[in-house]
């Protein structure tokens, strides 16, 4: 029983870290999708 709770807590912590990295200031600075879209040719996104 306690092991299941620990697993759930671990998953929640991982999801929280991912969410913070995605929406946090550090995440936006590291991940720059705008730069990649500008470099990519306009024909690929159109499809």
PDB file of N, CA, C and O in Angstrom:
ATOM      1  N   UNK A   1       0.846  -1.207   0.000  1.00  0.00           N
ATOM      2  CA  UNK A   1       0.000   0.000   0.000  1.00  0.00           C
ATOM      3  C   UNK A   1       0.879   1.254   0.000  1.00  0.00           C
ATOM      4  O   UNK A   1       0.678   2.163  -0.806  1.00  0.00           O
ATOM      5  N   UNK A   2       1.846   1.293   0.905  1.00  0.00           N
ATOM      6  CA  UNK A   2       2.703   2.481   0.998  1.00  0.00           C
ATOM      7  C   UNK A   2       3.535   2.653  -0.271  1.00  0.00           C
ATOM      8  O   UNK A   2       3.844   3.775  -0.673  1.00  0.00           O
ATOM      9  N   UNK A   3       3.898   1.527  -0.901  1.00  0.00           N
ATOM     10  CA  UNK A   3       4.702   1.629  -2.128  1.00  0.00           C
ATOM     11  C   UNK A   3       3.906   2.328  -3.223  1.00  0.00           C
ATOM     12  O   UNK A   3       4.449   3.147  -3.964  1.00  0.00           O
ATOM     13  N   UNK A   4       2.619   2.005  -3.326  1.00  0.00           N
ATOM     14  CA  UNK A   4       1.790   2.647  -4.349  1.00  0.00           C
ATOM     15  C   UNK A   4       1.727   4.155  -4.125  1.00  0.00           C
ATOM     16  O   UNK A   4       1.780   4.935  -5.075  1.00  0.00           O
ATOM     17  N   UNK A   5       1.612   4.557  -2.859  1.00  0.00           N
ATOM     18  CA  UNK A   5       1.550   5.986  -2.544  1.00  0.00           C
ATOM     19  C   UNK A   5       2.860   6.656  -2.942  1.00  0.00           C
ATOM     20  O   UNK A   5       2.855   7.756  -3.495  1.00  0.00           O
ATOM     21  N   UNK A   6       3.987   5.992  -2.660  1.00  0.00           N
ATOM     22  CA  UNK A   6       5.290   6.565  -3.015  1.00  0.00           C
ATOM     23  C   UNK A   6       5.411   6.715  -4.527  1.00  0.00           C
ATOM     24  O   UNK A   6       5.928   7.722  -5.012  1.00  0.00           O
ATOM     25  N   UNK A   7       4.940   5.728  -5.266  1.00  0.00           N
ATOM     26  CA  UNK A   7       5.005   5.793  -6.737  1.00  0.00           C
ATOM     27  C   UNK A   7       4.166   6.957  -7.246  1.00  0.00           C
ATOM     28  O   UNK A   7       4.600   7.704  -8.123  1.00  0.00           O
ATOM     29  N   UNK A   8       2.965   7.110  -6.695  1.00  0.00           N
ATOM     30  CA  UNK A   8       2.091   8.209  -7.116  1.00  0.00           C
ATOM     31  C   UNK A   8       2.741   9.547  -6.794  1.00  0.00           C
ATOM     32  O   UNK A   8       2.727  10.460  -7.620  1.00  0.00           O
ATOM     33  N   UNK A   9       3.313   9.667  -5.593  1.00  0.00           N
ATOM     34  CA  UNK A   9       3.978  10.917  -5.215  1.00  0.00           C
ATOM     35  C   UNK A   9       5.139  11.205  -6.158  1.00  0.00           C
ATOM     36  O   UNK A   9       5.334  12.348  -6.570  1.00  0.00           O
ATOM     37  N   UNK A  10       5.910  10.176  -6.502  1.00  0.00           N
ATOM     38  CA  UNK A  10       7.049  10.359  -7.409  1.00  0.00           C
ATOM     39  C   UNK A  10       6.564  10.866  -8.768  1.00  0.00           C
ATOM     40  O   UNK A  10       7.162  11.773  -9.347  1.00  0.00           O
ATOM     41  N   UNK A  11       5.481  10.278  -9.272  1.00  0.00           N
ATOM     42  CA  UNK A  11       4.940  10.712 -10.569  1.00  0.00           C
ATOM     43  C   UNK A  11       4.468  12.162 -10.494  1.00  0.00           C
ATOM     44  O   UNK A  11       4.698  12.945 -11.416  1.00  0.00           O
ATOM     45  N   UNK A  12       3.809  12.515  -9.394  1.00  0.00           N
ATOM     46  CA  UNK A  12       3.328  13.890  -9.235  1.00  0.00           C
ATOM     47  C   UNK A  12       4.504  14.862  -9.219  1.00  0.00           C
ATOM     48  O   UNK A  12       4.440  15.932  -9.825  1.00  0.00           O
ATOM     49  N   UNK A  13       5.579  14.486  -8.522  1.00  0.00           N
ATOM     50  CA  UNK A  13       6.760  15.354  -8.452  1.00  0.00           C
ATOM     51  C   UNK A  13       7.366  15.528  -9.842  1.00  0.00           C
ATOM     52  O   UNK A  13       7.723  16.639 -10.232  1.00  0.00           O
ATOM     53  N   UNK A  14       7.481  14.433 -10.585  1.00  0.00           N
ATOM     54  CA  UNK A  14       8.059  14.511 -11.934  1.00  0.00           C
ATOM     55  C   UNK A  14       7.197  15.397 -12.826  1.00  0.00           C
ATOM     56  O   UNK A  14       7.718  16.235 -13.562  1.00  0.00           O
ATOM     57  N   UNK A  15       5.882  15.214 -12.761  1.00  0.00           N
ATOM     58  CA  UNK A  15       4.975  16.026 -13.576  1.00  0.00           C
ATOM     59  C   UNK A  15       5.090  17.498 -13.185  1.00  0.00           C
ATOM     60  O   UNK A  15       5.074  18.378 -14.046  1.00  0.00           O
ATOM     61  N   UNK A  16       5.206  17.760 -11.886  1.00  0.00           N
ATOM     62  CA  UNK A  16       5.335  19.143 -11.426  1.00  0.00           C
ATOM     63  C   UNK A  16       6.621  19.766 -11.957  1.00  0.00           C
ATOM     64  O   UNK A  16       6.618  20.917 -12.394  1.00  0.00           O
ATOM     65  N   UNK A  17       7.721  19.011 -11.923  1.00  0.00           N
ATOM     66  CA  UNK A  17       9.003  19.527 -12.428  1.00  0.00           C
ATOM     67  C   UNK A  17       8.892  19.824 -13.919  1.00  0.00           C
ATOM     68  O   UNK A  17       9.371  20.855 -14.391  1.00  0.00           O
ATOM     69  N   UNK A  18       8.259  18.918 -14.657  1.00  0.00           N
ATOM     70  CA  UNK A  18       8.097  19.123 -16.107  1.00  0.00           C
ATOM     71  C   UNK A  18       7.237  20.353 -16.363  1.00  0.00           C
ATOM     72  O   UNK A  18       7.544  21.156 -17.244  1.00  0.00           O
ATOM     73  N   UNK A  19       6.169  20.502 -15.602  1.00  0.00           N
ATOM     74  CA  UNK A  19       5.284  21.654 -15.781  1.00  0.00           C
ATOM     75  C   UNK A  19       6.030  22.949 -15.480  1.00  0.00           C
ATOM     76  O   UNK A  19       5.886  23.929 -16.211  1.00  0.00           O
ATOM     77  N   UNK A  20       6.827  22.963 -14.412  1.00  0.00           N
ATOM     78  CA  UNK A  20       7.589  24.162 -14.067  1.00  0.00           C
ATOM     79  C   UNK A  20       8.604  24.479 -15.154  1.00  0.00           C
ATOM     80  O   UNK A  20       8.797  25.645 -15.497  1.00  0.00           O
ATOM     81  N   UNK A  21       9.261  23.448 -15.707  1.00  0.00           N
ATOM     82  CA  UNK A  21      10.266  23.682 -16.748  1.00  0.00           C
ATOM     83  C   UNK A  21       9.608  24.179 -18.031  1.00  0.00           C
ATOM     84  O   UNK A  21      10.216  24.929 -18.795  1.00  0.00           O
ATOM     85  N   UNK A  22       8.358  23.759 -18.268  1.00  0.00           N
ATOM     86  CA  UNK A  22       7.662  24.177 -19.489  1.00  0.00           C
ATOM     87  C   UNK A  22       7.147  25.613 -19.361  1.00  0.00           C
ATOM     88  O   UNK A  22       7.317  26.413 -20.281  1.00  0.00           O
ATOM     89  N   UNK A  23       6.514  25.949 -18.222  1.00  0.00           N
ATOM     90  CA  UNK A  23       5.892  27.257 -18.059  1.00  0.00           C
ATOM     91  C   UNK A  23       6.777  28.239 -17.300  1.00  0.00           C
ATOM     92  O   UNK A  23       6.515  29.442 -17.313  1.00  0.00           O
ATOM     93  N   UNK A  24       7.827  27.739 -16.636  1.00  0.00           N
ATOM     94  CA  UNK A  24       8.707  28.606 -15.853  1.00  0.00           C
ATOM     95  C   UNK A  24       9.593  29.466 -16.735  1.00  0.00           C
ATOM     96  O   UNK A  24       9.734  29.199 -17.928  1.00  0.00           O
ATOM     97  N   UNK A  25      10.195  30.505 -16.150  1.00  0.00           N
ATOM     98  CA  UNK A  25      11.091  31.378 -16.911  1.00  0.00           C
ATOM     99  C   UNK A  25      12.300  30.598 -17.412  1.00  0.00           C
ATOM    100  O   UNK A  25      12.742  30.797 -18.544  1.00  0.00           O
ATOM    101  N   UNK A  26      12.833  29.718 -16.582  1.00  0.00           N
ATOM    102  CA  UNK A  26      13.994  28.927 -16.988  1.00  0.00           C
ATOM    103  C   UNK A  26      13.646  28.065 -18.193  1.00  0.00           C
ATOM    104  O   UNK A  26      14.457  27.926 -19.109  1.00  0.00           O
ATOM    105  N   UNK A  27      12.462  27.491 -18.203  1.00  0.00           N
ATOM    106  CA  UNK A  27      12.058  26.622 -19.307  1.00  0.00           C
ATOM    107  C   UNK A  27      11.931  27.396 -20.607  1.00  0.00           C
ATOM    108  O   UNK A  27      12.350  26.919 -21.661  1.00  0.00           O
ATOM    109  N   UNK A  28      11.346  28.600 -20.534  1.00  0.00           N
ATOM    110  CA  UNK A  28      11.166  29.390 -21.756  1.00  0.00           C
ATOM    111  C   UNK A  28      12.514  29.830 -22.300  1.00  0.00           C
ATOM    112  O   UNK A  28      12.697  29.897 -23.515  1.00  0.00           O
ATOM    113  N   UNK A  29      13.464  30.133 -21.414  1.00  0.00           N
ATOM    114  CA  UNK A  29      14.784  30.569 -21.872  1.00  0.00           C
ATOM    115  C   UNK A  29      15.525  29.421 -22.544  1.00  0.00           C
ATOM    116  O   UNK A  29      16.183  29.614 -23.566  1.00  0.00           O
ATOM    117  N   UNK A  30      15.416  28.215 -21.964  1.00  0.00           N
ATOM    118  CA  UNK A  30      16.135  27.066 -22.520  1.00  0.00           C
ATOM    119  C   UNK A  30      15.490  26.616 -23.824  1.00  0.00           C
ATOM    120  O   UNK A  30      16.178  26.426 -24.827  1.00  0.00           O
ATOM    121  N   UNK A  31      14.171  26.444 -23.811  1.00  0.00           N
ATOM    122  CA  UNK A  31      13.470  25.954 -25.003  1.00  0.00           C
ATOM    123  C   UNK A  31      13.000  27.149 -25.837  1.00  0.00           C
ATOM    124  O   UNK A  31      12.206  27.966 -25.371  1.00  0.00           O
ATOM    125  N   UNK A  32      13.504  27.242 -27.087  1.00  0.00           N
ATOM    126  CA  UNK A  32      13.119  28.364 -27.948  1.00  0.00           C
ATOM    127  C   UNK A  32      12.507  27.825 -29.238  1.00  0.00           C
ATOM    128  O   UNK A  32      13.211  27.673 -30.236  1.00  0.00           O
ATOM    129  N   UNK A  33      11.197  27.531 -29.231  1.00  0.00           N
ATOM    130  CA  UNK A  33      10.540  26.993 -30.428  1.00  0.00           C
ATOM    131  C   UNK A  33      10.456  28.028 -31.551  1.00  0.00           C
ATOM    132  O   UNK A  33      10.417  27.666 -32.727  1.00  0.00           O
ATOM    133  N   UNK A  34      10.428  29.308 -31.192  1.00  0.00           N
ATOM    134  CA  UNK A  34      10.341  30.353 -32.213  1.00  0.00           C
ATOM    135  C   UNK A  34      11.564  30.320 -33.128  1.00  0.00           C
ATOM    136  O   UNK A  34      11.434  30.466 -34.343  1.00  0.00           O
ATOM    137  N   UNK A  35      12.744  30.129 -32.551  1.00  0.00           N
ATOM    138  CA  UNK A  35      13.972  30.105 -33.352  1.00  0.00           C
ATOM    139  C   UNK A  35      13.948  28.929 -34.327  1.00  0.00           C
ATOM    140  O   UNK A  35      14.344  29.075 -35.483  1.00  0.00           O
ATOM    141  N   UNK A  36      13.490  27.776 -33.872  1.00  0.00           N
ATOM    142  CA  UNK A  36      13.471  26.588 -34.734  1.00  0.00           C
ATOM    143  C   UNK A  36      12.453  26.770 -35.857  1.00  0.00           C
ATOM    144  O   UNK A  36      12.709  26.364 -36.990  1.00  0.00           O
ATOM    145  N   UNK A  37      11.310  27.372 -35.561  1.00  0.00           N
ATOM    146  CA  UNK A  37      10.283  27.555 -36.593  1.00  0.00           C
ATOM    147  C   UNK A  37      10.770  28.548 -37.646  1.00  0.00           C
ATOM    148  O   UNK A  37      10.474  28.387 -38.830  1.00  0.00           O
ATOM    149  N   UNK A  38      11.518  29.577 -37.225  1.00  0.00           N
ATOM    150  CA  UNK A  38      12.021  30.555 -38.188  1.00  0.00           C
ATOM    151  C   UNK A  38      13.030  29.898 -39.126  1.00  0.00           C
ATOM    152  O   UNK A  38      13.019  30.152 -40.330  1.00  0.00           O
ATOM    153  N   UNK A  39      13.909  29.047 -38.569  1.00  0.00           N
ATOM    154  CA  UNK A  39      14.921  28.388 -39.393  1.00  0.00           C
ATOM    155  C   UNK A  39      14.275  27.384 -40.349  1.00  0.00           C
ATOM    156  O   UNK A  39      14.719  27.234 -41.488  1.00  0.00           O
ATOM    157  N   UNK A  40      13.236  26.704 -39.890  1.00  0.00           N
ATOM    158  CA  UNK A  40      12.600  25.678 -40.723  1.00  0.00           C
ATOM    159  C   UNK A  40      11.902  26.331 -41.917  1.00  0.00           C
ATOM    160  O   UNK A  40      11.385  27.443 -41.804  1.00  0.00           O
ATOM    161  N   UNK A  41      11.889  25.642 -43.054  1.00  0.00           N
ATOM    162  CA  UNK A  41      11.221  26.181 -44.250  1.00  0.00           C
ATOM    163  C   UNK A  41       9.711  26.265 -44.039  1.00  0.00           C
ATOM    164  O   UNK A  41       9.148  25.436 -43.324  1.00  0.00           O
ATOM    165  N   UNK A  42       9.045  27.247 -44.645  1.00  0.00           N
ATOM    166  CA  UNK A  42       7.604  27.449 -44.440  1.00  0.00           C
ATOM    167  C   UNK A  42       6.754  26.346 -45.058  1.00  0.00           C
ATOM    168  O   UNK A  42       5.570  26.230 -44.740  1.00  0.00           O
ATOM    169  N   UNK A  43       7.341  25.532 -45.940  1.00  0.00           N
ATOM    170  CA  UNK A  43       6.562  24.486 -46.602  1.00  0.00           C
ATOM    171  C   UNK A  43       6.218  23.360 -45.628  1.00  0.00           C
ATOM    172  O   UNK A  43       5.149  22.760 -45.739  1.00  0.00           O
ATOM    173  N   UNK A  44       7.113  23.060 -44.667  1.00  0.00           N
ATOM    174  CA  UNK A  44       6.853  21.955 -43.732  1.00  0.00           C
ATOM    175  C   UNK A  44       5.660  22.248 -42.813  1.00  0.00           C
ATOM    176  O   UNK A  44       4.757  21.416 -42.721  1.00  0.00           O
ATOM    177  N   UNK A  45       5.624  23.407 -42.124  1.00  0.00           N
ATOM    178  CA  UNK A  45       4.468  23.700 -41.256  1.00  0.00           C
ATOM    179  C   UNK A  45       3.168  23.797 -42.050  1.00  0.00           C
ATOM    180  O   UNK A  45       2.107  23.462 -41.524  1.00  0.00           O
ATOM    181  N   UNK A  46       3.228  24.249 -43.305  1.00  0.00           N
ATOM    182  CA  UNK A  46       2.018  24.388 -44.121  1.00  0.00           C
ATOM    183  C   UNK A  46       1.363  23.024 -44.327  1.00  0.00           C
ATOM    184  O   UNK A  46       0.138  22.906 -44.295  1.00  0.00           O
ATOM    185  N   UNK A  47       2.177  22.005 -44.535  1.00  0.00           N
ATOM    186  CA  UNK A  47       1.618  20.665 -44.726  1.00  0.00           C
ATOM    187  C   UNK A  47       1.001  20.195 -43.418  1.00  0.00           C
ATOM    188  O   UNK A  47       0.470  19.087 -43.348  1.00  0.00           O
TER     189      UNK A  47
END
